[in-house]
């Protein structure tokens, strides 16, 4: 559900490449008794696409992929592990909530410092925190210690993803953005995302099954992956950054006002994005516990659910990203959102663990829709405000998610586990979808803004 430096020098070439890519996209549209839209890249277009992208973007794709490998390895068992250490579902909700809340409070400061010193140091700090998180999980002998691990994870996740998002936002031209983000999604959540659960299931089975002792070794291996990506980014990532003119010292209210004053759609987007991100804390941490405790899934079914989600990314992420770069972001979002609702309903009503694989496959559309929504988020503001805007957005999203995650744990214990998932579907349907309908399409928004600035209007 992640860098900003060489790309300013490449902005002009990116714009030119965007024109070339738009022409290629037009050439990809062919008629045969009707209109056929080609949504995949040919080999030559692959070479052209990758060749014109900034090196820093490619570094983030590689790092994100191996980070996802580590996370997908531990994800099917993380909540089960915390419960095995003695936590209740309510306590699990508060553990996750506390970590997300602290990460959210730090998010605006992350954006300020990215805007001022560039993303590399901030990125490395985030990766380091992820390593600390995995190591702490591995060493924990009581669920209360997982508060430290969860705080370190969410701070590290937020800081590293914020840096990575800044690079994507500034390094990719509008005509390439959704495709570029989907390439990252395909390799991270897809190819290596499939390897992670398989490796995790094999290790859990080797060390004794779905219990504290069987799950613990996964965290030490994830720590080694984080250490490797830290070294990789420190060596390969440049120190370039986009510094806004007349940069002032951090000031929450002033910067919040500056970013939001010229965009009424930004306020609406904060609500849309906050609800769209709720599954990270409200759904996914509880879905594996539900599958294991309520539906009887063993370590192999738990891993297979995550693998099926990764398979969805492999099959659909790049084609849907290409389509979003042609016909717009909103149309693709409206196609993927109901599929994630369906995954929750199948999870609740599945009569046999085999149906959990279908639920897992449909969960993958959350990770496909996320980068497309992320592309919209980055296109709502000019490049010089990117860090602060993403920081403000992350603050609101994380605080909202923290509140609903704590609520989810209480609902699980006091009302019923299935109502955790039904509550999210209802909120998404009643609140987010109508607001998304009212949002403008952002595909050409930044290009149009740049044209207005250039013309002096």
N, C-alpha and C positions, 0 to 999 in steps of 0.2 A: 504497500500500500507503500537531488540528492546530490556549483563550481563556476566560477565566473571570471576568466582571465584572458585567454588569447582571443576571445571571440569579438572584442570590440574592433580589433584590427581587421577581422574577417567580416564585419557587418556588411560592408559594401559588396564584397564578393558573394555573401549569402543572399543579398537582395537580388543580385544578378542571377545567381543560381536558382533562386526562387522563380524568376521569370522563365528560365530554361526548364525548370521542373514542371511549371504550369503548362508550358508548351508540350512537354512529354505527356503530361496527364491528358491534355486534349487529344494527342495522337493515340492515346490508349483507348479512347472511346470509339467503338466501331458499331456499325449497324448491320443487322442481318434479319430483315423482316421486323426490326424493332431496335431498341437501343441496348447495347450490352456494355456495361461499365466494367472495365478491367480493374480489379482491386488488388492484384498482386504485382510485385515488381519483377520484370524480366531480369535476366542475368546482367545485361548491360546497364540497365537502370540501377540495379543493386550497386554495381561498381561505381557508377556516377554518383549515386546518393551518398554512399559511404566515403567516397573520395573527396567530396566537397565539404564534409563536416569537419569541425575543429577537433584537434587531437584531444583537448580536454574533455570533450563530450565522449569520445571513445574510451578514455580512461574511466569516466564515471560508469559507462555501460559495463565494462569489465569488472569494476569493483562491486557494483550493485548486484551483478550476477552471482558472484561468489558470496556476497553477504546474504542473498536470498537462499543460496544452497545451505548455508549454516542455519538460517532461521527455519527453513522448511524441514530441516532434519529434526529440530526440537519442537516445532510448533504443535504437531499432533499430540504431544504428551505434556506440554508445559503446564496447563491448568490442572491436569490429572496429577502431576508431580507436586504442585502446591497443595492440593487437597490431601495427597498421601503424606505430606509433612504435618498435617493436622488442621488445615484451614477448613472452614465451612464455605458454602457458596457465597454467603454474604461477605465473609472475610476476603474471599477471592476477589469479589467485586471491589471492595475497598482497597485492596493491594494494587489492583490495576488502575483504579481511579486516582489514587494518590500519585502514582508515577506519571500518569497523563496530565494531571493538574499542574505538577511542578514543571513538566516539560512545556506545557502551554504558557505558563508565566514567564519562562525564559525565552520563548519564541520571538517576541519583538526585539529583544536585545540581540538575539542571533542575527536577525535581519539588519539591524543597525550596523553591527560589526562586519557583516559580510559586505555591506555597501561601502564601508570605510577602509577595511584592510584586505578585502578579497576573501574568497571562500576556502583557500587551501588550509590555513591554520584552523579555521572553524571546523572544516571537514575532518581533519585529523583528530581534533578533540572529540568529535562525535563518534568516530570509529573506535577510539580508545575507550570511551564510555561503554560501548557495546561489548568490547572485550572484558571490561571489568564486570559487566552484568553477567555474562556467561560463566566467568570464573566464580563469582559469588553464588550463583545458582548451584554450581557443582560442589561448592564447599558447604552449603547450607545444611543444617541438621534440624532446623525448626522453621515453621512457616513464617514466623516473624522476621527472620533474616531475609526472606524473599522481598520484603519492603525495599531493602537496599538494592537488591538485584533489579527489581521492577523499576525503581526510580532511575537507576543507571541505564536500563534498557530504553525507557521512553525518552529520557534526555538525549541519549546517544542516537536513537532513531530519529528524533525530531531535528537535532542539530545536523546530522549527516544528510538526512533527506532534504533539509532546507538548503544546504550548500549545493547538493546535487540538482535540486529543482531550479536554483538560480542559474546554474550552468545551462540546463535545458532551456530555460526561459530566454536566455540571452544568446545562446550559441546556435539555436535552430531557427531558421526562417519560418514564417507562418505556414508556408506551403509544405514545409518538411516536418513541422513540429509533432503532429499526432503520429506520423509514421515513425519518426525518430524515437518518440517515447514508447511506441509499441514494439520497436525492435528491442529496446531495453526490457520491456515486459516479456517478450517472447524468450529471450535468452535467460533472463533472471527467473521469472515465475514459471517459464515454460521448460526449457531444456534442463537447466540445472535445478529448477524447482521440482522436476520429476525425480532427479537423482537423489535429492535430499531426503524425501520420505522413505525411499527404498533403502538407502543407507541407514537411516534412523531405525526402521523396522528390523533390519538385520541385526543391528547392535542391541536393540532392546530384547529381541528374542535370545541373543547370545548371552546377555547378562542377567536373564531371569524373568523377562516378561514385563507387563505393564504394572510396575510397582516402583517404589523409590530407588531400590538398588539397580533395577534394570534400566531406568531412565537417566540416572546420574551421569554415566560416562559420556552421554551426548553433549553435555555442556562443556566438558573439557575439550572435546574435539571442536566444537563451535568456537571456543576461545582461540584455538590455534588458527582457524580460518580467519578470525578477526585480526589476529596478529599479522598474518600474511597480507591481508588487504591494507593494513596500516602501512607496512613497508612499501607496498606497491604504489600507493597514492603519494607517499612522501617522496618517492623517487621520480615518478612519472608525471605528476600534475604540475602545471606551470604556476607562477605566482601572479599572473595577470588578474586585474579586477576592474570593475566598472565603478568609478568613483563619481558620485553626483557633484555637479558644480556647487560651490559655496556650501559644502557639507558642514552641518552644525552638529553640536553634541547631542546625544540621545535625549529625547524628551517625549514621553509616551503620548500625552494629550496633543501636543503640537503636531507630531508626526502623524498621529491618527487622523487629525483634522486635515492635514495637507494631502494625505493619500485619498481620503474619502470625499473631500469637498467637491471635486469635479465629476463624481460618478455616482449617480443615484443607484445604478445597477450594482455597484460594489456592495452596498448595504444588503441588497436582496441576495447577492451571491454568498455573503457570509452565512445566511440562514440555509441556503441550498447546500453549500459545502459542509456545513456543520452536521446536517442531518445525513448527507451522503456518506460521511465518514464514521457514522455511529457503529457500523458493523465491526470496526477494528477493536472496539472495546466491549460493545454490547452483544455482539453475535458470535464472532469467531472464538473467543476464549471459552464460551459456554457450549459451542456446538460439538466440540470433541468430547467434553464431559457428558453431554446429552447422549451422544452416540455410544459412548462406552458404558455409562451407568444405566441409561434407560433402554437403549436398543441392543445392548450386549455386544458391541463391536470389540474385537480383540486388536492387538497391535498391528496386524496386517490390514484389517479393514480401516483402521484409523489412518494408516499411511496411505492406503489406496484412495481414500477420499481426497487427500491433499494432492496425490498424484493425478487424479482425474481432473482436479481444478487446474493443475499445471498443463495437462493435455489440452484443455480448452484454450489456454493461452497460446499454445503452439499452433493450434489449428485456426484460431480466429483473430488473434491480436493484430497481426500485421495487415491482413485483409480489411478488418474493420478500421484500423488506423488510416490506411490508404483511402478508404471510403469517406472517413471523417474529414480528410484533407481535401476531398473533392466536393462533397455535398453538404458539409457542415457538421458541427459537433453535436448539436441538439438531437438530430434525427437518429444518430447512432446511440446516444444515451437513452432515448426513449425505447430503443429496441433492446438494450441490455438490462435496464432496470427491472422490468417485469420478470426476466429470467432469474434474477437473484431472489425476488419474492418467491418464485416457484421453488427454488432450492430450500428455502425455509419451510415451506408447507410440506414438501416431500420428506424433509428431515423429521418433522413432527409425526407424520402419518405413515411412515414407512413400516410395513408389516414384517420385514426381514432385513438384516444388515446389508443384503445385496443392493437394496434400494438406496442405501446411503451413498453408493458410488455415483448414482445419478444426481443426488443432492450435491455431492462434492464437485461433479463436473459443472453443474449450474452455478455453484459458488464462484467458479473461475471467472464468470462474467462480471463480478464485482471488480476484480483486478484488471479486467479489460476496460470497463467503464471508467475506472479511476484515472488513468493517464489521459483519457479524452476530456474528462472534467478538468483535469489539471492543465491541459492545453488551454481551455477556456479561461481558467483562472489567471494564467500568465498573459493572456492577450487582452486583459481588461485594463492594464496599466502600462505606461511607458517604461523602458528599460531602466532608467535611473531611479525609479521608485520600486523596482522589483523586490529587492531584499526586504524593505520595510513592509510592502504590501503582503508578501508571503509570510512575514513574521506576524503581522496583525491577523491575517487569516488563520494561521496556525494557532495563535493564542485563542481565538474564538472557538475554533474547531476542537481543540484539545480540552478546553474547559467544559464545553458542551458535552463532549464524549465522556469526560470524567464523571459528570453528574449522572448521565444515563447509565454508565457502567456500574456505578454504585447502586443505582436503582435496580438494575438487572439482577444483581446478586440478591437483593431483598425480595424481588418478585419471585425468583427461583425458590427461595426458602419458604416464603409466606403465602404465595398464590399458586404457583405451579411452574415447573421448568418450561413447559411449552409456551407459556404466556410471555416469556422473554422474547421469543422470536416473533410471535404474533404482534406484540407491541411495536416492534420496529417496523414491520410491514405496514401497520396502520398509520404510524407517523409519516413514513415515507410517502404513502399514497395520498394522505390528506393534506400534508404541508409542502413537501419538496416538489412534487410533480406540478401542482398549480403554479408555484413560483418559477420553476424552470420554464414552463410555457410562456411566462411573461418576459423572460430574458431575451435580449437580442442575440442573433448568431454572431460569433466572434471571429469566424474564419478570416475575414478580410479587415477586421476592425483596426489592428495595429497599422496595416498598410495604409488604410484610409486616414488614420490620425497623422501618420508621417507625411502624407501628401498635403494635408491641411497646413501642417507646420511649415512645410517647404514653400507653400504658396503664400504664406504670411497671413492666412485667415484666422 
